[in-house]
Amino acid sequence: AKAALAAAQAAAAKTVVDGSKAQESLQAAVMWQDEQLAAAAVAAERSEMKTESLKAALAVAEVAAAQAAEEGTKALQVALAKAATYAEEVAAVAKAVERAELETGLLNAALAAAEAAADKAVMEGCLTEQ
């Protein structure tokens, strides 16, 4: 009976030791799982921060692109207005040149007529003297 009691006590002690080891293993597993969850939470927070940072950068880029497009449009409008003004100035100069050419032609014709009249007068004067 003593041997059976001793064997039962040894088995009970072994069960307690095995139970303690199992409890320690379970606690270690729970701690590891908690560490993994904490690491995942930190990673998720970093990912969310990066996402927010990327969203902010995208918003800034969109605003900059819109401003650049607006400034480009304004610059194009100014350039077109200057080109139109230049074209008007060139047309005005061309008209002035054309008028000057016409006036020069008229003056040349009048001069030729005056020379012809002068020549005729001189000839008539010469004929009258004879």
VOKESE-630351 format. One record per atom (N, C-alpha, C): residue number from 1; residue in three letters; atom name; x, y, z. Coordinates in steps of 0.05 Angstrom, whole numbers, plus 5000, padded with zeros to 4 digits. Each point is the difference from the previous one (the first is absolute). Layout:
SITE   seq   type   atom      X      Y      Z
SITE   NUM    ALA     CA      X      Y      Z
...
This chain:
SITE   seq   type   atom      X      Y      Z
SITE     1    ALA      N   5017   4976   5000
SITE     1    ALA     CA   4983   5024   5000
SITE     1    ALA      C   5018   5025   5000
SITE     2    LYS      N   5022   4997   5016
SITE     2    LYS     CA   5018   5023   5000
SITE     2    LYS      C   5012   5005   4973
SITE     3    ALA      N   5007   4979   4986
SITE     3    ALA     CA   5012   5002   4974
SITE     3    ALA      C   4979   5012   4980
SITE     4    ALA      N   4975   4992   5003
SITE     4    ALA     CA   4979   5010   4982
SITE     4    ALA      C   4996   5030   5006
SITE     5    LEU      N   5001   5006   5027
SITE     5    LEU     CA   4996   5028   5008
SITE     5    LEU      C   5023   5016   4990
SITE     6    ALA      N   5025   4990   5002
SITE     6    ALA     CA   5023   5015   4990
SITE     6    ALA      C   4999   5003   4970
SITE     7    ALA      N   4990   4979   4986
SITE     7    ALA     CA   4998   5002   4971
SITE     7    ALA      C   4978   5020   4993
SITE     8    ALA      N   4978   5001   5015
SITE     8    ALA     CA   4979   5019   4995
SITE     8    ALA      C   5010   5028   5005
SITE     9    GLN      N   5015   5004   5022
SITE     9    GLN     CA   5011   5026   5006
SITE     9    GLN      C   5020   5009   4979
SITE    10    ALA      N   5016   4981   4990
SITE    10    ALA     CA   5020   5007   4979
SITE    10    ALA      C   4985   5008   4975
SITE    11    ALA      N   4978   4985   4994
SITE    11    ALA     CA   4985   5006   4976
SITE    11    ALA      C   4986   5026   5003
SITE    12    ALA      N   4990   5006   5024
SITE    12    ALA     CA   4987   5026   5005
SITE    12    ALA      C   5020   5023   4997
SITE    13    ALA      N   5024   4996   5012
SITE    13    ALA     CA   5021   5020   4998
SITE    13    ALA      C   5008   5005   4971
SITE    14    LYS      N   5002   4978   4985
SITE    14    LYS     CA   5007   5002   4971
SITE    14    LYS      C   4978   5015   4986
SITE    15    THR      N   4975   4994   5006
SITE    15    THR     CA   4977   5014   4988
SITE    15    THR      C   5001   5030   5006
SITE    16    VAL      N   5007   5006   5025
SITE    16    VAL     CA   5002   5029   5008
SITE    16    VAL      C   5022   5013   4984
SITE    17    VAL      N   5023   4986   4998
SITE    17    VAL     CA   5023   5011   4985
SITE    17    VAL      C   4992   5004   4971
SITE    18    ASP      N   4988   4979   4988
SITE    18    ASP     CA   4992   5001   4972
SITE    18    ASP      C   4979   5023   4996
SITE    19    GLY      N   4982   5002   5020
SITE    19    GLY     CA   4980   5022   4998
SITE    19    GLY      C   5013   5027   5001
SITE    20    SER      N   5020   5003   5018
SITE    20    SER     CA   5014   5025   5002
SITE    20    SER      C   5015   5007   4974
SITE    21    LYS      N   5012   4979   4989
SITE    21    LYS     CA   5014   5004   4974
SITE    21    LYS      C   4980   5008   4978
SITE    22    ALA      N   4978   4987   5000
SITE    22    ALA     CA   4979   5006   4980
SITE    22    ALA      C   4990   5028   5004
SITE    23    GLN      N   4996   5008   5025
SITE    23    GLN     CA   4991   5027   5006
SITE    23    GLN      C   5020   5021   4991
SITE    24    GLU      N   5026   4994   5006
SITE    24    GLU     CA   5022   5018   4991
SITE    24    GLU      C   5000   5002   4969
SITE    25    SER      N   4997   4978   4987
SITE    25    SER     CA   5000   5000   4971
SITE    25    SER      C   4976   5016   4989
SITE    26    LEU      N   4977   4996   5013
SITE    26    LEU     CA   4976   5015   4992
SITE    26    LEU      C   5004   5030   5005
SITE    27    GLN      N   5012   5007   5023
SITE    27    GLN     CA   5005   5029   5005
SITE    27    GLN      C   5020   5011   4980
SITE    28    ALA      N   5020   4984   4993
SITE    28    ALA     CA   5020   5009   4980
SITE    28    ALA      C   4986   5004   4973
SITE    29    ALA      N   4983   4982   4993
SITE    29    ALA     CA   4985   5002   4974
SITE    29    ALA      C   4982   5025   5000
SITE    30    VAL      N   4987   5005   5023
SITE    30    VAL     CA   4982   5023   5002
SITE    30    VAL      C   5017   5026   4998
SITE    31    MET      N   5024   5000   5013
SITE    31    MET     CA   5017   5024   4999
SITE    31    MET      C   5010   5004   4971
SITE    32    TRP      N   5008   4978   4987
SITE    32    TRP     CA   5009   5002   4972
SITE    32    TRP      C   4978   5011   4982
SITE    33    GLN      N   4975   4990   5005
SITE    33    GLN     CA   4978   5009   4984
SITE    33    GLN      C   4995   5030   5005
SITE    34    ASP      N   5002   5009   5025
SITE    34    ASP     CA   4996   5028   5007
SITE    34    ASP      C   5022   5017   4986
SITE    35    GLU      N   5025   4990   5000
SITE    35    GLU     CA   5021   5015   4987
SITE    35    GLU      C   4995   5002   4970
SITE    36    GLN      N   4990   4978   4988
SITE    36    GLN     CA   4993   5000   4971
SITE    36    GLN      C   4978   5020   4994
SITE    37    LEU      N   4980   5000   5017
SITE    37    LEU     CA   4977   5019   4996
SITE    37    LEU      C   5010   5029   5003
SITE    38    ALA      N   5017   5005   5020
SITE    38    ALA     CA   5011   5027   5004
SITE    38    ALA      C   5016   5008   4975
SITE    39    ALA      N   5017   4982   4990
SITE    39    ALA     CA   5016   5006   4976
SITE    39    ALA      C   4982   5005   4976
SITE    40    ALA      N   4979   4984   4997
SITE    40    ALA     CA   4981   5004   4978
SITE    40    ALA      C   4986   5027   5003
SITE    41    ALA      N   4993   5008   5024
SITE    41    ALA     CA   4987   5026   5004
SITE    41    ALA      C   5019   5023   4993
SITE    42    VAL      N   5025   4997   5008
SITE    42    VAL     CA   5020   5021   4993
SITE    42    VAL      C   5003   5001   4970
SITE    43    ALA      N   5002   4977   4987
SITE    43    ALA     CA   5003   5000   4971
SITE    43    ALA      C   4976   5012   4986
SITE    44    ALA      N   4976   4994   5010
SITE    44    ALA     CA   4975   5011   4989
SITE    44    ALA      C   5000   5030   5003
SITE    45    GLU      N   5009   5010   5024
SITE    45    GLU     CA   5000   5029   5005
SITE    45    GLU      C   5020   5013   4981
SITE    46    ARG      N   5024   4988   4996
SITE    46    ARG     CA   5019   5011   4982
SITE    46    ARG      C   4990   5000   4971
SITE    47    SER      N   4986   4979   4993
SITE    47    SER     CA   4989   4998   4973
SITE    47    SER      C   4979   5022   4996
SITE    48    GLU      N   4983   5004   5020
SITE    48    GLU     CA   4980   5020   4999
SITE    48    GLU      C   5013   5028   4998
SITE    49    MET      N   5022   5004   5015
SITE    49    MET     CA   5013   5026   4999
SITE    49    MET      C   5012   5004   4972
SITE    50    LYS      N   5012   4979   4989
SITE    50    LYS     CA   5011   5002   4973
SITE    50    LYS      C   4978   5006   4980
SITE    51    THR      N   4977   4987   5003
SITE    51    THR     CA   4978   5004   4982
SITE    51    THR      C   4991   5029   5002
SITE    52    GLU      N   4997   5010   5024
SITE    52    GLU     CA   4992   5028   5004
SITE    52    GLU      C   5020   5019   4988
SITE    53    SER      N   5026   4994   5004
SITE    53    SER     CA   5021   5016   4989
SITE    53    SER      C   4999   5000   4969
SITE    54    LEU      N   4996   4977   4988
SITE    54    LEU     CA   4997   4998   4971
SITE    54    LEU      C   4976   5015   4990
SITE    55    LYS      N   4978   4998   5015
SITE    55    LYS     CA   4976   5015   4992
SITE    55    LYS      C   5005   5030   5001
SITE    56    ALA      N   5014   5009   5020
SITE    56    ALA     CA   5006   5029   5003
SITE    56    ALA      C   5019   5009   4977
SITE    57    ALA      N   5020   4983   4994
SITE    57    ALA     CA   5018   5007   4978
SITE    57    ALA      C   4985   5000   4974
SITE    58    LEU      N   4982   4982   4996
SITE    58    LEU     CA   4984   5000   4975
SITE    58    LEU      C   4983   5025   4998
SITE    59    ALA      N   4988   5008   5022
SITE    59    ALA     CA   4983   5024   5000
SITE    59    ALA      C   5017   5024   4993
SITE    60    VAL      N   5024   5002   5012
SITE    60    VAL     CA   5018   5022   4993
SITE    60    VAL      C   5008   5000   4971
SITE    61    ALA      N   5006   4976   4989
SITE    61    ALA     CA   5007   4998   4972
SITE    61    ALA      C   4977   5008   4982
SITE    62    GLU      N   4976   4992   5007
SITE    62    GLU     CA   4976   5007   4984
SITE    62    GLU      C   4997   5031   5000
SITE    63    VAL      N   5003   5013   5023
SITE    63    VAL     CA   4997   5029   5001
SITE    63    VAL      C   5022   5013   4983
SITE    64    ALA      N   5025   4990   5003
SITE    64    ALA     CA   5022   5011   4984
SITE    64    ALA      C   4995   4997   4970
SITE    65    ALA      N   4990   4977   4992
SITE    65    ALA     CA   4994   4995   4972
SITE    65    ALA      C   4978   5019   4990
SITE    66    ALA      N   4980   5004   5017
SITE    66    ALA     CA   4978   5018   4992
SITE    66    ALA      C   5010   5028   4997
SITE    67    GLN      N   5018   5009   5019
SITE    67    GLN     CA   5011   5027   4998
SITE    67    GLN      C   5018   5003   4975
SITE    68    ALA      N   5016   4979   4995
SITE    68    ALA     CA   5017   5001   4976
SITE    68    ALA      C   4983   5002   4975
SITE    69    ALA      N   4979   4985   4999
SITE    69    ALA     CA   4982   5000   4976
SITE    69    ALA      C   4988   5028   4997
SITE    70    GLU      N   4991   5011   5023
SITE    70    GLU     CA   4987   5027   4999
SITE    70    GLU      C   5021   5021   4991
SITE    71    GLU      N   5024   4998   5011
SITE    71    GLU     CA   5021   5020   4993
SITE    71    GLU      C   5008   4996   4971
SITE    72    GLY      N   5001   4975   4990
SITE    72    GLY     CA   5006   4995   4972
SITE    72    GLY      C   4979   5011   4982
SITE    73    THR      N   4974   4997   5008
SITE    73    THR     CA   4978   5011   4984
SITE    73    THR      C   5002   5030   4999
SITE    74    LYS      N   5006   5013   5023
SITE    74    LYS     CA   5002   5029   5001
SITE    74    LYS      C   5023   5009   4982
SITE    75    ALA      N   5023   4986   5002
SITE    75    ALA     CA   5023   5007   4984
SITE    75    ALA      C   4994   4997   4970
SITE    76    LEU      N   4985   4979   4993
SITE    76    LEU     CA   4992   4996   4972
SITE    76    LEU      C   4982   5022   4991
SITE    77    GLN      N   4981   5008   5017
SITE    77    GLN     CA   4982   5022   4993
SITE    77    GLN      C   5015   5026   4995
SITE    78    VAL      N   5020   5006   5017
SITE    78    VAL     CA   5016   5024   4997
SITE    78    VAL      C   5015   4998   4974
SITE    79    ALA      N   5012   4977   4995
SITE    79    ALA     CA   5016   4997   4975
SITE    79    ALA      C   4982   5003   4976
SITE    80    LEU      N   4976   4989   5001
SITE    80    LEU     CA   4982   5003   4977
SITE    80    LEU      C   4991   5029   4996
SITE    81    ALA      N   4996   5014   5022
SITE    81    ALA     CA   4992   5029   4998
SITE    81    ALA      C   5023   5016   4988
SITE    82    LYS      N   5025   4994   5009
SITE    82    LYS     CA   5023   5014   4989
SITE    82    LYS      C   5003   4994   4970
SITE    83    ALA      N   4996   4975   4993
SITE    83    ALA     CA   5002   4992   4971
SITE    83    ALA      C   4979   5014   4984
SITE    84    ALA      N   4976   5003   5011
SITE    84    ALA     CA   4978   5014   4985
SITE    84    ALA      C   5007   5029   4997
SITE    85    THR      N   5011   5012   5021
SITE    85    THR     CA   5008   5028   4999
SITE    85    THR      C   5022   5004   4980
SITE    86    TYR      N   5019   4982   5000
SITE    86    TYR     CA   5022   5001   4980
SITE    86    TYR      C   4990   4997   4972
SITE    87    ALA      N   4981   4982   4996
SITE    87    ALA     CA   4988   4996   4973
SITE    87    ALA      C   4986   5026   4991
SITE    88    GLU      N   4986   5012   5019
SITE    88    GLU     CA   4986   5026   4993
SITE    88    GLU      C   5021   5021   4993
SITE    89    GLU      N   5022   5002   5015
SITE    89    GLU     CA   5020   5019   4994
SITE    89    GLU      C   5013   4995   4973
SITE    90    VAL      N   5005   4975   4994
SITE    90    VAL     CA   5012   4992   4974
SITE    90    VAL      C   4981   5008   4977
SITE    91    ALA      N   4974   4995   5004
SITE    91    ALA     CA   4980   5007   4980
SITE    91    ALA      C   4999   5030   4996
SITE    92    ALA      N   5002   5015   5022
SITE    92    ALA     CA   4999   5029   4998
SITE    92    ALA      C   5025   5010   4985
SITE    93    VAL      N   5023   4989   5006
SITE    93    VAL     CA   5025   5007   4985
SITE    93    VAL      C   4997   4993   4971
SITE    94    ALA      N   4989   4977   4994
SITE    94    ALA     CA   4997   4991   4972
SITE    94    ALA      C   4981   5020   4985
SITE    95    LYS      N   4979   5008   5013
SITE    95    LYS     CA   4982   5020   4988
SITE    95    LYS      C   5014   5026   4995
SITE    96    ALA      N   5016   5009   5020
SITE    96    ALA     CA   5015   5025   4997
SITE    96    ALA      C   5019   4998   4977
SITE    97    VAL      N   5014   4978   4998
SITE    97    VAL     CA   5019   4996   4978
SITE    97    VAL      C   4985   5000   4973
SITE    98    GLU      N   4977   4987   4999
SITE    98    GLU     CA   4984   4999   4976
SITE    98    GLU      C   4991   5029   4992
SITE    99    ARG      N   4991   5015   5020
SITE    99    ARG     CA   4992   5028   4995
SITE    99    ARG      C   5023   5016   4990
SITE   100    ALA      N   5023   4996   5012
SITE   100    ALA     CA   5024   5015   4993
SITE   100    ALA      C   5008   4993   4971
SITE   101    GLU      N   4998   4974   4993
SITE   101    GLU     CA   5006   4992   4973
SITE   101    GLU      C   4981   5012   4980
SITE   102    LEU      N   4974   5001   5007
SITE   102    LEU     CA   4980   5013   4983
SITE   102    LEU      C   5006   5029   4996
SITE   103    GLU      N   5005   5014   5023
SITE   103    GLU     CA   5006   5028   4999
SITE   103    GLU      C   5026   5005   4984
SITE   104    THR      N   5020   4983   5003
SITE   104    THR     CA   5024   5003   4984
SITE   104    THR      C   4994   4997   4971
SITE   105    GLY      N   4983   4980   4993
SITE   105    GLY     CA   4992   4996   4972
SITE   105    GLY      C   4986   5025   4989
SITE   106    LEU      N   4982   5011   5017
SITE   106    LEU     CA   4985   5024   4991
SITE   106    LEU      C   5019   5024   4997
SITE   107    LEU      N   5019   5003   5019
SITE   107    LEU     CA   5019   5021   4998
SITE   107    LEU      C   5018   4997   4975
SITE   108    ASN      N   5008   4975   4995
SITE   108    ASN     CA   5017   4994   4977
SITE   108    ASN      C   4985   5007   4974
SITE   109    ALA      N   4974   4993   5000
SITE   109    ALA     CA   4983   5006   4976
SITE   109    ALA      C   4997   5030   4997
SITE   110    ALA      N   4995   5014   5023
SITE   110    ALA     CA   4998   5029   4999
SITE   110    ALA      C   5026   5013   4991
SITE   111    LEU      N   5022   4990   5010
SITE   111    LEU     CA   5026   5010   4992
SITE   111    LEU      C   5005   4996   4970
SITE   112    ALA      N   4993   4976   4991
SITE   112    ALA     CA   5003   4994   4971
SITE   112    ALA      C   4983   5019   4984
SITE   113    ALA      N   4975   5004   5009
SITE   113    ALA     CA   4982   5018   4986
SITE   113    ALA      C   5011   5029   5000
SITE   114    ALA      N   5011   5008   5023
SITE   114    ALA     CA   5012   5027   5002
SITE   114    ALA      C   5024   5002   4982
SITE   115    GLU      N   5017   4979   4999
SITE   115    GLU     CA   5023   5001   4983
SITE   115    GLU      C   4991   5001   4970
SITE   116    ALA      N   4979   4984   4994
SITE   116    ALA     CA   4990   5000   4972
SITE   116    ALA      C   4989   5028   4993
SITE   117    ALA      N   4986   5012   5019
SITE   117    ALA     CA   4989   5027   4996
SITE   117    ALA      C   5022   5020   4997
SITE   118    ALA      N   5020   4998   5016
SITE   118    ALA     CA   5023   5018   4999
SITE   118    ALA      C   5014   4996   4973
SITE   119    ASP      N   5004   4975   4992
SITE   119    ASP     CA   5013   4995   4974
SITE   119    ASP      C   4984   5012   4978
SITE   120    LYS      N   4973   4996   5002
SITE   120    LYS     CA   4982   5011   4979
SITE   120    LYS      C   5002   5030   4999
SITE   121    ALA      N   5000   5013   5024
SITE   121    ALA     CA   5001   5029   5002
SITE   121    ALA      C   5027   5010   4988
SITE   122    VAL      N   5021   4985   5006
SITE   122    VAL     CA   5026   5009   4989
SITE   122    VAL      C   4999   4997   4970
SITE   123    MET      N   4990   4978   4990
SITE   123    MET     CA   4998   4996   4971
SITE   123    MET      C   4983   5022   4987
SITE   124    GLU      N   4977   5005   5012
SITE   124    GLU     CA   4983   5021   4989
SITE   124    GLU      C   5013   5027   5001
SITE   125    GLY      N   5015   5005   5022
SITE   125    GLY     CA   5015   5025   5003
SITE   125    GLY      C   5021   5002   4978
SITE   126    CYS      N   5013   4978   4995
SITE   126    CYS     CA   5021   5000   4979
SITE   126    CYS      C   4988   5005   4973
SITE   127    LEU      N   4977   4988   4995
SITE   127    LEU     CA   4987   5003   4974
SITE   127    LEU      C   4989   5028   4997
SITE   128    THR      N   4991   5012   5021
SITE   128    THR     CA   4989   5027   4999
SITE   128    THR      C   5022   5020   4994
SITE   129    GLU      N   5023   4996   5010
SITE   129    GLU     CA   5023   5018   4997
SITE   129    GLU      C   5009   4999   4971
SITE   130    GLN      N   4997   4979   4986
SITE   130    GLN     CA   5010   4997   4973
SITE   130    GLN      C   4981   5014   4982
